[in-house]
Amino acid sequence: MSHDTAQPTTSNPPRAGAPAPGRARAITLAVVLTAELMNALDGSVVYTALPSIQTDTGASTAALQWIHAAYALTFALGLITGGRLGDLYGHRRIFLTGTAVFTLASLLCGIAASPELLIAARVLQGAAAAAMVPQVLATLHVTFDEGSRAKAFGLYGTVMSLGSVTGPVLGGVLTQADLFGLGWRPIFLINLPIGIAALILGLRFLPESHDRTAQRLDPLGMLLSALGLLLITLPLTVGGEHGWPTWSLAALATGPLVLVVFVFQQRAKTRKDGSPLVVLSLFTGRAFSAGLATQLAFGLLSGAFFLSWALFMQDGLGLTPGQAAAGFVAASLGEMGGAWLAMSLVARYGRAVPQAGALLAAAALCGYHHLITTEGTEMGTVLAAAPMLAVGFGLGMIGAPLADLTLGKVPHQHAGSASGLFNTGTQLGIALGTALTTVVLFTDISVGTRGPVMATAFAGSLWSVVGTLITMWALMLLLPKRTRTS
């Protein structure tokens, strides 16, 4: 735990670092979680709308890919810088700025007349989300006291899970509804009233806080971190679609080297003027380092498993998209149940809660493997979806308390930087997990394989997911035994 005595500077609305009045805290929670929900939805809402977008705009296959990738890449690249901007210039100020730009970008997405304009608007939207999202955890961290922080972070985990699972469903519903004859455009325009409400309430109720020990940005650090992450995330995002060309493999090899240079540059910057982009002293905290590694593994697991599972449901079992959606609903309900249970237990039992969730999810996946190998492609919708209640429950028990266990002891003045790193771990994990689907699922089969062969390949891929869950259980031994100190 840091012994830094610097305290966050604050101004009205409620003073950060001390419990805010109950009503103000409730509204603060609603505002920042609404912003997080907008981001979670917009990361996946385009999936089911892409055919309609292609028909309406004449977008090529490559353009459709970039409509999603432009947001995901810009978001991942900007999270570290976005977190540090909040520490330097105020979490409230950067949150409101990011929310305003995100809302404007959503409008631009909704009125885009060409694929090029839509891609450009998605870039702006991703950059705004990278400024907005790190302030969510940072604001929760400085607004809620130790006794209520676990529930706030638990709700954050629930919203993240709910948004990512609900996004494709919402995109399909809004597109099919063809509201006011707008087709796919309401998937973005729905953000306008939500974003405006978040801005109005945020101006009134959000607390302000920042790190007064750092005085300036670190442009070289920003460049190195963005370059290193780009060299890793770009090939992971689009390399597989092009058969892993030479440039993608070269980028993956170079990216980690650039990040090593970045770390050395950050050490030098810390010694020189104390204004690095990343506060490296955060990594001296065992809970933060272990939590970050666990979150990276959690993102990897999510990226690999849910994509493979969606392919199994449709290509392996021959279910329609609507029938397959029942499985996602089951997983979502399970995650919400697990998150609510974890929120009530984590203050007393600490790391034992997400560890129990990891073991539960691993056991449920072992049972799922047995079910697939015995029932094969005759499972049907109910048998395919029902086990996901238990899997989702276990994952919810991990995701909900992990932010609290990782960030709970981070000094308030470094909350933005820590939140940016935490969210970056999630995005890198998802990108890596999605790319690893090629290894864990398509080692012995090709894309488009259907029937029993696909089912067998998916069943085999479950062992890598179970192994990741066991690794996460071991990493969580380094998290706090409990969060309540009294």
Secondary structure, 3 states (H helix, E strand, C coil): CCCCCCCCECCCCCCCCCCCCHHHHHHHHHHHHHHHHHHHHHHHCCHHHHHHHHHHHCCCHHHHHHHHHHHHHHHHHHHHHHHHHHHHHCHHHHHHHHHHHHHHHHHHHHHCCCHHHHHHHHHHHHHHHHHHCHHHHHHHHHHCCHHHHHHHHHHHHHHHHHHHHHHHHHHHHHHHHCHHHCCCCHHHHCHHHHHHHHHHHHHHHCCCCECCCCCCCCHHHHHHHHHHHHHHHHHHHHHHHHCCCHHHHHHHHHHHHHHHHHHHHHHHHHHHHCCCCCCHHHHHCHHHHHHHHHHHHHHHHHHHHHHHHHHHHHHHCCCCHHHHHHHHHHHHHHHHHHHHHHHHHHHHHCCHHHHHHHHHHHHHHHHHHHHHHHHHHHCHHHHHHCHHHHHHHHHHHHHHHHHHHHHCCCCHHHHHHHHHHHHHHHHHHHHHHHHHHHHHCCCCCCCCCCCHHHHHHHHHHHHHHHHHHHHHHHHHHHCCCCCCCC
